[in-house]
Amino acid sequence: AESAERCVSIPHSWARHSQENIGKSQACRAASERQCRGIADLLRACANEMWSQFIAVNAAFAARIREVTDVRNGLQAQLQGTIQEIADAERSAAQLRRAIEDKAAPMKVALTRLEKRARRQDMESCNDTPMIALQREVADLRESLSSLAHRLKSVESALIKLHSNRDKLESDIRVKENSLLIDVKRCMAMRKAPRGAQQLLMQPRRAMP
């Protein structure tokens, strides 16, 4: 009994002990609230950062899509111009070939006349005015044919370059179309707002009790 009596609390010590428990409880609750508030602030900061990065990536995608689209449209316009140039060059080449063919018959006739006049018998005079005119005509025809052939060669070389440029432009356009397909149809279609970010941003701040 004497030992037990020494362990019995008195009202003053009981009240002090209760107050200490209440204080500890309040301190723990306050620390818990601070922890919850800090966690909420951290989550909100993370949500803000996620949302900012999401918007930045979307803006970068949109800018890249506009850039690729503008380049693709420019390449298409250039391709149309190249196709028109190819058509014009092919018409010019066809006209030059027809012109060369048209001069082949007069050239053949003039050469035949020269040969006939050069082979006259009995020293018949052939170095006369018609002969000189025929020689001049043959020289003019040869010069004209040479000029036409040179122009035709230049046009054909230009056609080769134009066809090569057309193939390169078509290849570049296919690459740009593939890039747009990936960015627009695949990447942007799969992009969604970060999960929970909007909900976290919309939640009100918790006040301290």
Disulfide bonds with the S-S distance in Angstrom:
none
